């Protein structure tokens, strides 16, 4: 069994990077919620300015501006979480193998 020190270091680095990406996505999700609120407010104001002929289409257009982003962000957060779990499992295995390797060398 070979030394796993390099793989352990890389795996820890990857965990940190993916964790940071997930945190950034969670912030984006929060900001996206604020955007949805603002778009709803804009839709309300638009009703005051729109004519009866175009009011419905204006409000619908505003609501559709941010329609798919929430599900996309949630999906990306879930992918990051799955990757972190996988990397942590790999890390545990590498650490076990590395410990056995170094123990076998008498270190």
N, C-alpha and C positions, 0 to 999 in steps of 0.2 A: 504494500500500500504506500502510495507516494505522499509527500508533504502537501498539505492543503492550505498553507499559510497565504499564498497568493490568491487563491480562490476565496478564502475567508475575507480577505481585505476587499476584493472586488465586490463580493456579495454584500458586505456591510455598506459599501459605497452606493450600490444600487438601491438598497433598502432606503438609505437616506434620500437619494434622488427621487424615488417614487413617492416616498412619504411627503416630500416637499411639493411634488406635483399635485398630490391629492389635497394638500392644504390649500394650494393656490386655486384648485378647482372648487373647493368648499367655499372659499372667499368669493369666487366668481358666481357660485350658486346664490349666495347671499345678495350680491350686487344685482344679479339677475332678478331676484324677487323684488328689489327696489325698483328696477326698470319696469317690471310688470305693473307695480303700483302706479308709477308715473304715467305709463301708457293708459291705464284705466282712467286716471285723472284727466289726461288729455282727451280721452274719448268723451268724458263728461263735459268738458269745456267745448268740445267740438259740437256737441248737441246744441249748445247755445248759439253757435255760429253757423251751423249748417241749415240748409233749407229742408223742408219736408221731403223733397225729391232725392237728396243725396245723403241724408243723415245716416241711414242704415248702412250704406256702403262705406261711409267715412269711418264710422265706429268699428265696423268689421275689419277694415284695412288696418286700422291702428292696432287692434287686438292681434292680428295675424303677424305683425312685425316681429314678435318675439315668441312665436308659437312653438317651435321645435327645440329651442335652446335648452329648456329645463330638462327634457328627457335625454338630450345628448350629454349634458353636463352630468346628470345622474349616472348615465351609462359609463362615462369616463371615470367617475369616482369609484364605481363598482369594479371596473377593470383594474384600477390602481390598488384597491383593497385586495383583490384576488392575487395580484402580482406580489404584493408585500407578503401575503400569507405563504405563497409559493417560495419566495426568496428566503423567508425565515425558516421554512422547512429545509431548504437546501443548505442554509447556513448551519443549522443544527447537525445535519449529516456530515458536512465538511469538518465541523469542529470535532465531532466524534472520531472521524477517520484520522484527522490530524493528531489528535491526542493519542490514538493507538499507534500511529506512525512514530511519533516522538518517544513514546513509552518503549517501543520496540528498539529504538536506538540507544536506550539507556539514558535519555535526557530528561 
